Amino acid sequence: MGICQDRVAIITGAGGGLGAAHAKLFAAEGASVIVNDINEAAAQAVVNDIQQAGGKAAVNTSDITNYDDSHNAVKQAIDSFGDLHIVVNNAGINRDRMFASMTEAEWDAIMAVHLKGHFCISSHAVHYWRGLSKQGNTVDARIVNTTSGAGLQGSIGQSNYVAAKAGIAALTLNQAAELARYGITANAVAPAARTGMTTAVEEMATRMAVPDDGSFDYWAPENVSPLIVWLGSSQSAAISGRVFEAEGGKISIADGWRSTDGVDKGARWQPADIGGAIKTLLDKEVPAQKVYGT
């Protein structure tokens, strides 16, 4: 029996890459899976693979950026499989550009798919779970969000993507704090893997290529999925409000913004005195990780 036996999951952007890997492993671990993707043929191929392996899955093509349409994914999960326990927000796109050259359309597209896309289906799922909780039912629900190392520390040429992924990390913290009362946990994962997005850049495609010597495929998306599936299981009930990183065989927790001891004058600062206070702070500072690309 798998660790997600009889649970029901929605995976967005599951027609390929990380989403497809997540969907297949959830099904292998006993979950019934709604495979959401705007590419119906790609989603159907994943569903076919799951069904041929003896699992349960169905295609959903709801637009995750459209609030009303995204409700259909939640409705389909409940109508098809009788319940919903897990939402994995995985879908994403790139519109890379240096900030000085970025267009409004490129900014808006990333915000729609990543940030709004993380809101829409989760919102409908939370309404369903909150309703169950208020009726006195025990809820054991999961939101698993997808952030990025770029959102955690920045990445040259990706200001729009960075801002959206940082927003997702912060959203996760708020969801965890607000939704615990209803039996819902929220966690985020920053994956590093070979996908259509990462290999669109020639340098990345070369670095992440499948090894031809039969050695461990470090960048395989399937390396990330076990953490996602565990976070969707009942075993993770005590874990919420965390941002994990997953790469190859490594899992870590991203340590977020924290307030330092600071310099307290006990009175209002004069502008001319701020420089000395900043020097004191910097002398005690633990430097942040460098922005990708610098």
C-alpha positions as CSV (number, residue, x, y, z in Angstrom):
1,M,0.0,0.0,0.0
2,G,1.4,3.4,-1.0
3,I,1.7,6.4,1.3
4,C,-1.1,8.2,-0.6
5,Q,-3.5,5.3,-0.8
6,D,-7.1,6.5,-1.4
7,R,-6.1,10.2,-1.5
8,V,-7.0,12.5,-4.4
9,A,-4.6,15.0,-5.9
10,I,-4.7,17.7,-8.5
11,I,-1.4,18.4,-10.2
12,T,-1.2,21.5,-12.4
13,G,1.1,21.6,-15.4
14,A,1.2,17.8,-15.3
15,G,1.5,17.2,-19.0
16,G,5.3,17.0,-18.9
17,G,8.4,17.6,-16.9
18,L,8.1,17.8,-13.1
19,G,4.3,17.8,-13.1
20,A,4.2,14.5,-15.1
21,A,6.7,12.9,-12.7
22,H,4.7,14.0,-9.7
23,A,1.5,12.7,-11.1
24,K,2.9,9.3,-12.0
25,L,4.5,8.9,-8.5
26,F,1.3,10.0,-6.7
27,A,-0.6,7.4,-8.7
28,A,2.0,4.7,-7.9
29,E,1.6,5.6,-4.2
30,G,-2.1,5.0,-4.4
31,A,-3.6,8.4,-5.1
32,S,-6.2,9.2,-7.7
33,V,-4.8,12.1,-9.8
34,I,-6.3,14.9,-11.8
35,V,-3.7,15.7,-14.4
36,N,-4.2,19.4,-15.2
37,D,-2.6,20.9,-18.3
38,I,-3.6,23.3,-21.1
39,N,-2.1,20.8,-23.5
40,E,-4.8,18.1,-23.5
41,A,-2.8,15.6,-25.6
42,A,0.1,15.8,-23.2
43,A,-2.1,15.4,-20.2
44,Q,-3.9,12.4,-21.8
45,A,-0.5,10.8,-22.5
46,V,0.3,11.0,-18.8
47,V,-3.1,9.7,-17.8
48,N,-2.6,6.8,-20.2
49,D,0.7,5.9,-18.6
50,I,-0.8,6.0,-15.1
51,Q,-3.8,3.8,-16.2
52,Q,-1.6,1.3,-18.0
53,A,0.4,1.0,-14.7
54,G,-2.8,0.2,-12.9
55,G,-3.4,3.7,-11.4
56,K,-6.3,6.1,-11.5
57,A,-6.2,9.4,-13.3
58,A,-8.2,11.8,-15.4
59,V,-7.4,14.7,-17.7
60,N,-8.3,18.3,-16.8
61,T,-7.7,21.3,-19.0
62,S,-8.9,24.1,-16.7
63,D,-7.1,27.4,-17.1
64,I,-5.4,28.0,-13.8
65,T,-5.2,31.7,-14.4
66,N,-9.0,31.9,-14.7
67,Y,-10.7,31.8,-11.3
68,D,-14.0,30.5,-12.5
69,D,-12.6,27.9,-14.8
70,S,-10.1,26.7,-12.2
71,H,-13.0,25.7,-10.0
72,N,-13.7,22.9,-12.6
73,A,-10.6,21.1,-11.6
74,V,-11.7,20.9,-8.0
75,K,-15.2,19.9,-9.0
76,Q,-13.9,17.2,-11.3
77,A,-11.7,15.7,-8.6
78,I,-14.7,15.4,-6.2
79,D,-17.1,14.2,-8.9
80,S,-14.6,11.7,-10.4
81,F,-13.0,10.4,-7.3
82,G,-15.3,11.4,-4.4
83,D,-13.0,13.8,-2.6
84,L,-9.9,16.1,-2.7
85,H,-6.9,16.0,-0.4
86,I,-4.0,17.5,-2.3
87,V,-3.3,20.4,-4.6
88,V,0.1,20.6,-6.1
89,N,0.7,23.9,-7.9
90,N,3.4,23.1,-10.4
91,A,2.5,24.8,-13.7
92,G,4.9,27.5,-14.8
93,I,6.3,29.4,-17.8
94,N,9.3,31.6,-18.6
95,R,9.4,35.1,-20.1
96,D,13.1,35.9,-19.4
97,R,14.4,39.4,-20.1
98,M,16.7,41.9,-18.4
99,F,14.7,44.3,-16.2
100,A,15.5,47.3,-18.3
101,S,14.1,45.6,-21.4
102,M,11.1,43.8,-19.9
103,T,7.7,44.5,-21.3
104,E,4.4,44.8,-19.4
105,A,3.1,41.7,-21.2
106,E,6.1,39.7,-20.1
107,W,5.6,40.7,-16.5
108,D,1.9,40.1,-16.5
109,A,2.2,36.6,-18.1
110,I,4.5,35.4,-15.4
111,M,2.3,36.9,-12.6
112,A,-0.8,35.2,-14.1
113,V,0.6,31.7,-14.5
114,H,2.8,31.6,-11.4
115,L,1.3,33.8,-8.7
116,K,-2.4,33.9,-9.7
117,G,-2.1,30.3,-10.8
118,H,-1.1,29.4,-7.3
119,F,-4.1,31.2,-6.0
120,C,-7.0,30.1,-8.1
121,I,-7.3,26.3,-7.7
122,S,-6.0,26.5,-4.1
123,S,-8.7,29.0,-3.3
124,H,-11.5,26.7,-4.5
125,A,-9.9,23.7,-2.7
126,V,-9.7,25.7,0.5
127,H,-13.4,26.6,0.3
128,Y,-14.2,22.9,-0.1
129,W,-12.0,21.9,2.9
130,R,-13.2,24.7,5.1
131,G,-16.8,23.7,4.4
132,L,-15.9,20.1,5.5
133,S,-14.2,21.3,8.6
134,K,-17.1,23.5,9.6
135,Q,-19.4,20.5,9.2
136,G,-17.4,18.7,11.8
137,N,-15.4,16.5,9.4
138,T,-11.8,15.7,9.9
139,V,-9.7,17.3,7.2
140,D,-6.2,16.2,6.3
141,A,-5.5,18.4,3.3
142,R,-2.3,19.6,1.6
143,I,-1.3,22.5,-0.5
144,V,2.2,22.0,-2.1
145,N,3.5,25.1,-3.9
146,T,6.4,25.4,-6.3
147,T,8.8,28.2,-5.7
148,S,12.4,28.5,-7.1
149,G,15.9,29.2,-6.0
150,A,15.6,32.2,-8.2
151,G,12.7,33.5,-6.0
152,L,14.7,32.8,-2.9
153,Q,17.9,34.6,-3.9
154,G,17.3,36.3,-7.3
155,S,18.4,35.5,-10.8
156,I,19.8,37.8,-13.5
157,G,17.5,38.2,-16.4
158,Q,14.4,36.9,-14.6
159,S,13.0,39.8,-12.6
160,N,9.4,38.8,-13.3
161,Y,9.9,35.1,-12.5
162,V,12.0,36.0,-9.4
163,A,9.2,38.3,-8.1
164,A,6.5,35.7,-8.7
165,K,8.4,32.9,-7.1
166,A,9.3,35.0,-4.0
167,G,5.7,35.8,-3.7
168,I,4.8,32.1,-3.8
169,A,7.2,31.5,-0.9
170,A,5.7,34.2,1.2
171,L,2.2,33.1,0.2
172,T,3.0,29.6,1.5
173,L,3.9,31.0,4.9
174,N,0.6,32.9,5.1
175,Q,-1.4,29.9,4.0
176,A,0.2,27.7,6.6
177,A,-0.6,30.2,9.4
178,E,-4.2,30.9,8.3
179,L,-5.3,27.4,7.2
180,A,-4.1,25.2,10.0
181,R,-7.4,25.6,11.9
182,Y,-9.1,23.8,9.0
183,G,-6.7,20.8,8.9
184,I,-4.8,22.2,5.9
185,T,-1.0,22.3,5.6
186,A,0.9,24.5,3.1
187,N,4.5,23.9,2.1
188,A,6.6,25.0,-0.9
189,V,9.4,23.3,-2.8
190,A,12.1,24.9,-4.9
191,P,13.1,22.2,-7.4
192,A,16.1,22.0,-9.6
193,A,15.6,19.6,-12.5
194,R,15.7,19.1,-16.2
195,T,12.4,20.4,-17.7
196,G,11.3,22.2,-20.8
197,M,11.8,25.5,-18.9
198,T,15.3,24.9,-17.7
199,T,16.6,23.3,-20.9
200,A,15.3,26.1,-23.1
201,V,18.7,27.7,-22.5
202,E,21.5,25.9,-24.3
203,E,24.0,26.1,-21.5
204,M,21.5,24.6,-19.0
205,A,20.5,21.9,-21.5
206,T,24.1,20.9,-21.8
207,R,24.7,20.9,-18.0
208,M,21.5,19.0,-17.3
209,A,21.8,16.4,-20.0
210,V,21.1,12.8,-19.2
211,P,24.5,11.0,-18.5
212,D,25.4,8.6,-21.2
213,D,27.5,6.4,-18.8
214,G,24.5,5.0,-16.8
215,S,25.4,7.0,-13.7
216,F,22.9,8.7,-11.4
217,D,20.7,11.1,-13.5
218,Y,21.2,14.0,-11.1
219,W,18.8,16.4,-12.9
220,A,15.9,14.0,-13.6
221,P,12.6,15.5,-12.5
222,E,11.7,12.2,-10.9
223,N,14.3,13.0,-8.2
224,V,12.1,15.8,-6.9
225,S,8.8,13.9,-6.9
226,P,9.3,11.8,-3.7
227,L,9.4,14.9,-1.6
228,I,6.3,16.3,-3.3
229,V,4.4,13.0,-2.8
230,W,5.5,12.7,0.9
231,L,4.3,16.3,1.5
232,G,0.9,15.3,0.0
233,S,0.6,12.2,2.3
234,S,-0.9,11.9,5.8
235,Q,2.7,11.4,7.1
236,S,3.4,15.1,6.6
237,A,0.6,16.3,8.8
238,A,2.9,18.0,11.3
239,I,4.9,19.9,8.6
240,S,3.6,23.3,7.4
241,G,5.0,26.6,6.5
242,R,8.3,25.3,5.2
243,V,10.1,26.0,2.0
244,F,12.2,23.0,0.9
245,E,14.8,22.7,-1.9
246,A,15.2,19.5,-3.9
247,E,18.0,18.7,-6.3
248,G,19.4,15.4,-7.3
249,G,19.5,13.3,-4.2
250,K,19.6,16.3,-1.8
251,I,16.7,17.8,0.2
252,S,17.2,20.9,2.3
253,I,15.1,23.6,4.0
254,A,15.5,27.2,2.8
255,D,16.1,29.4,5.7
256,G,14.1,32.6,5.1
257,W,14.3,36.2,6.1
258,R,15.0,36.7,9.8
259,S,15.3,39.9,11.9
260,T,18.8,40.4,13.4
261,D,19.5,41.9,16.8
262,G,19.7,45.3,15.2
263,V,21.1,48.6,16.5
264,D,18.7,50.3,18.9
265,K,19.5,54.0,19.8
266,G,16.4,54.2,22.0
267,A,15.6,57.5,20.4
268,R,15.1,58.9,16.9
269,W,18.1,58.6,14.6
270,Q,19.6,61.6,12.8
271,P,20.2,61.0,9.1
272,A,23.9,61.8,9.5
273,D,24.2,59.0,12.2
274,I,22.7,56.2,10.0
275,G,25.9,55.3,8.3
276,G,27.6,54.3,11.5
277,A,24.6,52.1,12.4
278,I,24.6,50.4,9.0
279,K,28.3,49.7,9.4
280,T,27.7,48.0,12.7
281,L,24.9,45.9,11.2
282,L,27.0,44.9,8.2
283,D,29.9,43.9,10.4
284,K,27.7,41.4,12.1
285,E,25.8,40.3,9.0
286,V,25.6,36.8,7.7
287,P,25.8,37.5,3.9
288,A,23.0,36.3,1.7
289,Q,23.6,33.9,-1.1
290,K,24.7,35.5,-4.3
291,V,22.1,36.3,-7.0
292,Y,22.2,33.6,-9.7
293,G,24.2,34.9,-12.7
294,T,26.5,37.2,-10.7
